[in-house]
């Protein structure tokens, strides 16, 4: 992700075709260690494509990802029930802790 971000940043800065050394220089200037194999993989997958094409392609892929709906409601209600049970458990733990403080025979503000 950092390599892609650097690539896009360099393109926005006016470099229409950032090279591996351009990306490395940018990332090293902010203390990022470079993994050459990942950088080479990114550049080979971006070769011959424009950023606009890539964004359009990614948008169509994102459109197919479910982002809610009826099944999410069931999951949300079961998640709410689970969080309610966890909250009840937490209250019990807090009550036990308060009781153990009372057993010591003194309080901080008595």
Secondary structure by P-SEA (a helix, b strand, c coil): caaaaaaaaaaaaccccccaaaaaaaaaaacccccaaaaaaaaaaaccccaaaaaaaaaaaaaacccccaaaaaaaaaaaaaaaaaaaaaaaaaaaaaaaaaaccccccc
